[in-house]
Amino acid sequence: MVLGAGVAGLQAIATAKRLGAVVEAFDTRAAAKEEVMSLGATFVEVEGAADDRGAGGYAVQQSDEYLQKQRSLVQERALKSNIVIATAQAQKLVDLLGMLVELTKKFR
């Protein structure tokens, strides 16, 4: 699963597909759906996103209700994934076995 379908996310999708992976991707921007699907990945869509057509390709602020739906859906899909690649700025946690880091043990 790839979170974020900007330049880095699209590259991650393309690389994973070349390696034979089944890839799902999420992005809050509606325009990302076509790009994700053109690479052969499944676009994970959360209903009720704010209209971002006038934002010049950037994400826009979403409602609290949307963010809760997003968290639930991404968590549900992430738990079924072998790897989750997050492309936005933040610290990353990689636990390939799902048992090496205390935070990931509860998801086993």
N, C-alpha and C positions, 0 to 999 in steps of 0.2 A: 504494500500500500504506500502510495506517495502522497504526502500532504503538501499541497502547493504545486501549481502547474505553471509556474513562471519558467524562466530559462533553465534554471537548475533542475526543477521538477521534470520538465519535458525531457531533458537529457537523461535523468535517472530512469524515466519510463522507457525511453528508447533503448538504453543499455540493458535494462532488465528484460525487455521483450526479445532483444537479440540473443540473450542467454537462455531464452525459453520459458521465462516466468509468466505466470498469469498475473496481470497487474490491474489494480484498482487505483484510482486517483481522485483526490478531492481538491477543490478550489472554490472559494466563495464567488469568484467572478464567473458569470454566465458564459462569457466569451471563451473561457478555458475549455468548456465541454467539447467543442468541435476539435480543438487541437489535441486533447487527450484521446478522443476517439479515433482521430486520424493516425495515431501511433499504435492503435490496436488495444488500448487499455479500456477498461470499464470506468465510466465517470460516475462517481458517487454523488448524487444530487440530493440536497436538503431542500424540502419545499419551504416556500415563504421568504426567500431572500429578497432584500431590498434591491430595487432597480439600480444597476450600475452602468447603464449604457452611456450616461453623460460624464463618466469619471475618467475618461481618457485611458482606459485599460487598467486602472487601479481598482483595488477593492474599496468598498464603501462601508461605513459603520452599519452594523446589523442590529436588529432588536434583541432584547434579552431572550425572548421566546425562541427566536431563530438560533441564537447561540446555544441554548439548552438542547434543542433538537440536534444541532450540529455535534455537540459533545457526545450525546447518546449514540448517534449513528456512527460517528468516527470510532468511538470506543468499541461498539459492537463489531464493526468491520476489522478494527485493529487486532482484537482478540483472536480473530480467525486467520490472521496473516502471519507468515513466517518472519517478515521483516517490515518495519515501518520506517520510511524515509521522510523526515521533516525538513523542508527547505527554507523555512523562515528563520530569522535571527533568533536564536535562543540556544541554551545549552542542550546538548544531545546526550542521550543515554543509549548505548548499544549493548545488549545482553543477548548474544546469539543463542544461548541455551535456555534462556528464560528462568534461570535459577541462580545466577551468579551475583546479582544485585538485589538487595533487600526489597527495593520498590517493585521488582518484577516477580518476586516469588508468589505473591498473592494471586497472580494470573495463571499459575500453572494448573 
